[in-house]
Amino acid sequence: MSNDWIESGAVRKASKSEIALKWIKENRETFVGSFVILIAAIILGSFFALRYSQIKKAAWKELFMAKQQAKMGKIDLANQSLAKIETGFSNTTAAGYAFLLKGDILFTQQKYEDAAAAYQKASDFAKPETIVPVALSNIGKSQEAGKDFDKAIASYKSFLERYPEHFLAPEAHFSIATIYEMQDKKDEAKSAYEKIAILYPQTLWSESAKTKLGIDKNKS
């Protein structure tokens, strides 16, 4: 009964603290080693947490600079800042927004194919996940602007399959309808406009769709 203690001639059960102290005395080296490892783990954990916080802060600072540089028309400097994020801070959420911003810059430069590629990177990166639907929608817009209409429709439909309830969904539907109309695919365009009117009643998108359907009726 090694865990029993004799006190005043009576046997009693040893307390948990007494058992622990006894174990420590009998296993001093093991205890000291474990304690040292625990302290080292705490120190290293704190160091890496602090380091990651510093990296994240630096990444967002670089992104802020890129946005300001882009607004001022200093595109080369903005691209340099974005490249720093892509290479030096690729594990932070700032990188996802950097891909989006790069796409926006390329879009304004009418480099639509490159813009679509940048938006695709943002979508694939998916940090945070909220940037994905925006990126997918922008891929379609870039392809549409570049007159690659078949790819644009495919991208919009891919977006709608994944995010049918997203606030950008009605715009994607309207873009599809508009492309069909430009391609003189009247039946497809009409179907797309009717879908908008049904899915998004009492919205500006619905009103615009109804107007388009009215124009089509007048033409016929």
N, C-alpha and C positions, 0 to 999 in steps of 0.2 A: 504494500500500500504506500508507494513512494509519494503519492500526492496527498497523503494524510499527514497532519501535524499533531504533535503531542503538546498540550497546553494545560498546566495545572493538573496533570494526571489524567486528562480526558483527551480522547482522540477526536479531532475535527477535520473536516475537509479543507484542503489548502485553497486559498483564494486565487483568482485568476492572476492577480499581480504577483503573488508569491510563486506561482507556477512559472510565470514569464521570467521573473528574476532568476529562478533556479535554472531555467533553460539557457538564459544568457550566460550565466556562470559556466555552465557545462559546454557551451558552444560559442565561446568568446570570439574566436577567429571568424567563424561563420557570420556572427552578428555584426562585427566590425566591418567585414567585407561587404555585407549587404547594405549596411548603413552608408558606407562610402559610395557604393554604386547608386543608391537612391539620391544622395546629395548631388552627385555628378549629373544624374538624369535631370534633376530639377534645374540645375544651373544651365545645362545644355538646352533644355526646353525653353527656359527664359531667354537665352541668347538667341535661339532660332526664331522665337516669337517676336523679339525686338527687331531682329534683322529683317524678317518678313514685313513687319510694319514699316520699317524704313524704306524697303524696296517698293512697297505699295505706294507709299507717299511720294517717292521720287517718280514713279510711273505716272501717277495722276498729275503731278506738277508738269511733267513733260507733255502730257496730253493737253493740259490747259494752255501751255505755250504754243502747241501746234494749232489749237483752235484760234488763238489770238493772232498768230502769224497768218493763218489762212484768211481771217477776216480782213486783215490789213493788206492782203494781196501778196504777201511774202511767201509764195507757194514753195519755193526751193527750201527755205528755212523750215516751213511746216513739214515738208516731206522728210527732211533730216531728223526732225523731232520724232516723227512717226516711225522712222527706221530705227531709231534708238529704242523705242518701245518694243518694236517687233523683235529685235535682236537681244536686247538687254533685259526686258521685262515681260517676256512672252508668257509667263505663268500667271500674270496678274489679270484681273478683269479689265484693266485699262487697255489691254491689247485688243480685246474685242471691239471696244469703242474706237480704237485707233484704226482698225480695218474699216469700220463704218465711215469714219472721217476721210480716210484715204479714198474710199469709193465716192464720197460726196465731192471731193476735190476733182477727181478724174471725171466725174459726171459733168461738173461745171465747165471743164475743159473740153467737153464733147468727146472724150475718149471712152466711149460707151462700153466697148469690149473689155477694156482694162478695169473700168468701174465695176462691171458685172463680176469680174474675177476677184476684185477686192471684197465685194459684198459676199461672194461665195466663201471666202476665207473667214469672214465674220460669222457666217452661218455655221461653217464647219467647226470653228473655235468654240462657239456656244457658251461663252462665259461673259456675262450671265446669260441664262437661257432666254431672257426677255429680248435680247438683240436679234434672235434668230428670225422671228416673223418679219421684223423690220428689214433685215438683210434680204430675206427671200422676196419680199415685195419689191425692194429696190433692184434686185436682179431683173425682175420682169420689166420694171420701168426703164432700166438701162437698155435692155434688148429692144423694147418698144421704141425708145428714142433713136436707137441705131437701125431702126426699120427691119430688125430681125423678128418679124411678127410671129412666125410659127414657134420660135423658141420662147418668145414673150408669153404667148398663150399657155404654153406648156409650164412655164415658171409660175404664172399666176394660178393655174389649176393645181399645181403642186402645193403652192402656198395655201390655197383654199381647202385642200384635202387635210392639211395638218392643222390649220387654224381657222376653221369656218366661223368661229364666234369672235374673232379678233376685230378691233375697231377699223383695221385697214381692209377687211374683207369686202365691204360694199364697193370700195374704190377699185379693188382687183376685179370684181364682177363687171364694173362699169368699163374698165380698161379692155376687158375681153370683148364686151359688146361693141365698143368703139372700133376695135381692130377688125372684128367681123364686118362691121359696117363699111370700113375703109376697103376691105377686100371684096365688097359687094356680095357678101354671104348674108343675104337678107333674112332668111329663115333662122340662121344661127344667131344673128344679131337680135332679131325680135324675141327669140326664146330667152336670150341673156337679159334683155331689158325687162321682160315679163318676170323673170326670176327676181330681179332687183326690186321690182314693185311689190312682189309678194313677200319677200324675205325682210325687207326694210321699210315697212309702211310708216307714214308720217315722218319721213326724213327727206332731206334735200336730195339724196340719191334717188329715192323713190319718185320724187317730183320730176327730177331730170329724166328718169327712165320713162315716166308717163308722157312727158313732153316728146321724147324721141318716138315713142309708140304712136303718138298722135300725128307726128310728122310723117311717119311711115304710112299711116292710114290715109292721110291726105294725098300722098304720092300714089298710092294704089287706087 
